[in-house]
Structures are given as structure tokens and as C-alpha cells.
């Protein structure tokens, strides 16, 4: 049985295929040669499960989506207070490559614009390992594969990097750069040329969603305090001069890159990544922004959404005899949101029920968000199509008028009816 989450991601791509606004990043020749029709979307839970649709194996340069990770590594190296002496945290309200520093402090306004990112890159350089090698090692640790540099992109950006070099000299003149300007810029550009997929980015984002711990390996990569700080800066500054609009509409910490990627983080639940290379006037993927807005609305990802997310809605699985036949009972709990319903769906797909009767006991469920209702409805359809009979135990009527995705009603029992029909 195919996960309905994958079906949903397919739908996201289909529903945005008419969006062809924006333009390729033609100021970097290699990026200007990208296929404008390439598109992909992925999400990864804090349990490490990745779902992806579209051109999922297509590799593109990480660009500015590397900035949160370089900043996080600088914090791990030097401590937050020391990093704050070099880089501010205020939204700039300016484009990502603006030639400016804070007029009072002489510092970059935040680490998500190029000036702050160059300063952060310089902070992670040491005498033994170049900063770019440390970043590649970090990306590989987060993505669970060896991440390398797209040398063609790196060469193309180095040949057109005068503006970044100007920023580095401004930083050096103000005393805010801990490395020689040409070396800092060359390393930063190579950092941005790391080659990733949406799967990689979703898994990397999931580490931030998981309070700094890589979901699959269990390695603590960033401290909880550092991760919280990085996510806060991403929320306020990650989308450049469109950050305010982004926070109100999509509502999750995010970072974009001029190759066409956007990476988002919903703390405690999921990491999300989209890719489409045409950019809007802010330097963000035009189609990618629309995909992220749909994901946020459909899946209830906005930070201001109320609810008490749990890692799993599945309390236990047990068997019983119902009306003389064996039955599988899934006992659910808590608020059913994307991250918690995903674990239930994955369990059903990986270990399909062996009985004809399948019962979902919602006695301990407090609330069902729209995304959980939709996913449950689609899962019910797949189970019914495979010959299962579904019974819903919902004494508090938490889910009213529940049907499968084809409009077929689901049998509802009270707790008393379950007891009366149990042998």
C-alpha cells in the first residue's frame, strides 16, 4: 500500500504546475542554465522518515540554505555570546546581497544575508581543517551521505563574486571579519556550491526540527539552545525582505537559496524542502513559495496553530475477536497532527493488518486536525479497497461525519458496542 502522504505530495506538484512566473538566477551563469521545469518536494519527520515527490534525485546547489548550518556550527564552536559580538540578529529589510552593515555596530545585521554568512563562515575556519571542509562534513553527517561540491557552480560564482568580495572588505575594515577577505569569500562560495537534493534538505531540516539531534543516527549535532536560536533567526530573517509576509502566510522558520530551493522547519514535527529554479523578485523560488504555502495550509504547519503534537498517535496495537472474527485494533491517543498520524500510516504500510476487520479506537484522542482527517480518510480508502472492514470507536464524536476519500461511510461504534460485540 502506497502512503497517502506520497499521494498528497504528488498533488502539491500537480496543483502548482501552472506557476511559471519568475526567472532563473542569470547573474550566475551556471544557475542560468538550469532546467526551469524541474520541481520536487520532500518532508521528513522527526523520526527520520522521508517522503518525496517530483525530481527527487535531482541535485542542485544548496546556496544560502547553507547559512543556518554555518551559523549553528559557529555557535557550537564559540558559544552564542561570542558569535553575537560579530553578527547581529535583526531583520535587515534589504536584499540578501545588500552592501551594508549596521551603522552603529559595524556588524552584519543577521547571519542570513551574505555579509553575515561570510562572517559566520570565517568563524568556523581553524588551523587544521578549512571551513568549507567542515561544512561538507556537517552536510554529509546531516544528510547521511557524502555531500560534495558542484565545481561548475563554484567556478561560475567565483568568477562573478565581486559583490561578495566587497562585503568581505567592508567587514574587514570594520574589524568584523576573522579571516582574510578573499579566503573567506572563496570558502563561502564553495560552501554554497554544495550539491544536494530535496531529500537531503528535508533530512537536514529535520535535525533542526528535532532540537539538533539527527533523527536516524541519534547524534546530537547542535545544542538545544543553539538550535532554538538558529530557528528564531530563520523565522525573522530567513526569507530576506519577504520575511514578514512569509511568517504570516507560511509561518515556519525557513531559508531559501537562489538555485531554487526552500527549506523549512516545524519544530518538534518535520523538516520540509521544495525546489523549483525560477525566482521571484526577492530571490525566492516562485513556485516553491506557493508549494510551501499549500503545505502549510493543508498540513497545519503554521507556528501559531494550536495543538499538542505527539511523535505518535499510536498507543498500542492489539488483536481481539469481534462478531466471531479476528480483528486488529489500533488504539490512538492525543492530538492527531501530521507528525503523529504519519507514524500510524507508516505502521499500517510496513506491517499491514492481517485481519479483515480493522478497528481504530479513538477513545483517547483529543483533537483531529484537518491534515490528520484527510490522511486518515485516504488510508481508510486503501484499506477498504484491499478488502478490510473498518470500524471507528469514537465515543466523544471527535471526528464528525467521517468517510473515506471516496465518500463511503465508516461504521461507528461506541465503546459499549465494542464490548458487546467482543467475544
DAFEN-V191313 format. One record per backbone hydrogen bond with DSSP energy under -1.0 kcal/mol. NH is the residue of the N-H (numbers start at 1). CO is the residue of the C=O. Records with the same first field share a line. If there is no record, write none. Layout:
BEGIN
NH=CO + CO
END
This chain:
BEGIN
7=3
8=4
9=5
10=6
11=7
12=8
13=9
14=10
15=11
17=14
19=16
23=279
26=24
28=25
31=28
32=28
34=31
38=35
40=275
41=53
42=273
43=51
44=271
45=49
46=269
48=45
51=43
53=41
55=39
56=54
58=55
60=196
62=194
63=192
65=62
66=63
67=64
70=66
71=67
72=68
73=69
74=70
75=71
76=72
77=73
78=74
79=75
83=79
84=80
86=83
87=83
88=108
90=109
98=95
100=98
102=107
106=102
114=96
117=113
118=114
119=115
120=116
121=117
122=118
123=119
125=122
126=129
134=130
135=131
136=132
137=133
138=134
139=135
140=136
141=137
142=138
143=139
144=140
145=140
150=193
151=149
154=150
155=151
156=152
157=153
158=154
159=155
161=158
165=161
166=162
167=163
168=164
169=165
170=166
171=167
172=168
173=169
174=170
175=172
176=171
184=180
185=181
186=182
187=183
188=184
189=185
190=186
191=187
192=188
194=191
195=148
196=60
201=197
202=198
203=199
204=200
205=201
206=202
207=203
209=205
210=206
211=208
212=207
213=210
214=219
218=214
221=212
222=212
227=223
228=224
229=225
230=226
231=227
232=228
233=229
234=230
235=231
236=232
237=233
238=234
240=237
242=239
243=240
246=242
247=243
248=244
249=245
250=246
251=246
255=263
257=261
260=257
262=274
263=255
264=272
265=253
266=270
268=209
269=266
270=266
271=44
272=264
273=42
274=262
275=40
276=260
279=23
280=284
283=280
286=278
289=285
290=286
291=287
292=288
293=289
294=290
295=291
296=292
297=293
298=294
299=295
301=296
303=251
305=302
313=340
315=331
316=331
318=329
320=327
322=325
323=421
325=322
327=320
328=357
329=318
330=359
331=316
332=361
333=313
334=364
336=367
341=337
342=338
345=341
346=342
347=343
348=344
349=345
350=346
351=347
358=389
359=328
360=391
361=330
362=393
365=362
366=334
369=336
373=369
374=370
375=371
376=372
377=373
378=374
379=375
380=376
381=377
382=378
383=379
384=380
385=381
386=382
387=384
388=383
389=356
391=358
392=411
393=360
394=413
397=394
404=408
405=377
407=404
410=402
413=392
418=414
419=415
420=416
421=417
423=321
END
